Amino acid sequence: MRSMTGYGQGSASGERHQVSVTLRSVNGRFLDLVVRLDDAYRALEAPLRARLEEQLRRGRVEVNVDVRALQALPARVTIQTGVVEALHRAWHDLAERGLVASELTLGDLLRLPEVVSVQLEADHVGADEQALALAAAHTALLQLVEAREQEGEQLARILGERLAELAQAAARLRSRAPAVREELRAGLERRLQELLAPRPGHPDARTVDEVRLAQEVALLVERGDVTEELDRLDAHLAHFQELLAADGALGKRLDFLSQEVLRELNTLGSKCRDAEMARAVLDAKVLCEQLREQVQNVE
């Protein structure tokens, strides 16, 4: 099991470039790769995405790629000669008239971008740079996966504890259910006998079909029976336990299963007329919500 949070960093150097890759991941419903790198090296994005998608399934992952040239890039300098000559003549005239104190310098020209421009040639990104980027990403990915797995171990332990507590709550509900069923049956029969007993001024007791009466009591008791819900709850908890021991991206399956557990608990709560069972259902709902909160961190 893995969590969806972690950090990884890696770097690789070649003859012409050094590439550094950092990965930061947080929770997310799907895999969302956010790649940040200079436009000059945008060709590296596709292979990096493909490499990361091989290992990651869910989470928002911020990918920062820094490419540093180890060799000076060729430069092209353009000088507007005609403008420089005109400036020199004007400057010389001003100097003769005592209006300026020095000759025109190169620094003066560089402060005029329309006169002197310096352009660096575009950096070339080829197979070597792609290999460096993938090597750096591989190192960062190993660290990220290791961090996710370490936190995933903690998540599995917490989920296992909550699951065990839920199983105990389900066992309490199951042990209490037969007594509640019999209490409900006895209460219904007692109430019906009271309704059918002779009343003052009416000495004759009202007659009723005993078979029909038994059928109606059984039907009412059946409507309050929670055996099926408890059976499904136990099945969901057993399935959850199996998934905790499985490999792969389990977050979505565990999230769906926790919703099913909560649905069964809600149905149990709507049927329960016993205070002890109602308290047990409430405790189980709290545990289920805690379970769902932790599941949101699972990849």
Stockholm file with secondary structure:
# STOCKHOLM 1.0

chainA/1-299         MRSMTGYGQGSASGERHQVSVTLRSVNGRFLDLVVRLDDAYRALEAPLRARLEEQLRRGRVEVNVDVRALQALPARVTIQTGVVEALHRAWHDLAERGLVASELTLGDLLRLPEVVSVQLEADHVGADEQALALAAAHTALLQLVEAREQEGEQLARILGERLAELAQAAARLRSRAPAVREELRAGLERRLQELLAPRPGHPDARTVDEVRLAQEVALLVERGDVTEELDRLDAHLAHFQELLAADGALGKRLDFLSQEVLRELNTLGSKCRDAEMARAVLDAKVLCEQLREQVQNVE
#=GR chainA/1-299 SS CCBSCEEEEEEEECSSEEEEEEEEEECCSSEEEEEECCGGGGGGHHHHHHHHHTTCCSEEEEEEEEEEESSCCCEEEEECHHHHHHHHHHHHHHHHTTSCSSCCCHHHHHTCTTTEEEEECCCCCCHHHHHHHHHHHHHHHHHHHHHHHHHHHHHHHHHHHHHHHHHHHHHHHHHHHHHHHHHHHHHHHHHHHHHHSCBTTBCSCCCCCHHHHHHHHHHHHHHTCCHHHHHHHHHHHHHHHHHHTCCSCCHHHHHHHHHHHHHHHHHHHHHCCCHHHHHHHHHHHHHHHHHHHHHTTBC
#=GC SS_cons         CCBSCEEEEEEEECSSEEEEEEEEEECCSSEEEEEECCGGGGGGHHHHHHHHHTTCCSEEEEEEEEEEESSCCCEEEEECHHHHHHHHHHHHHHHHTTSCSSCCCHHHHHTCTTTEEEEECCCCCCHHHHHHHHHHHHHHHHHHHHHHHHHHHHHHHHHHHHHHHHHHHHHHHHHHHHHHHHHHHHHHHHHHHHHHSCBTTBCSCCCCCHHHHHHHHHHHHHHTCCHHHHHHHHHHHHHHHHHHTCCSCCHHHHHHHHHHHHHHHHHHHHHCCCHHHHHHHHHHHHHHHHHHHHHTTBC
//
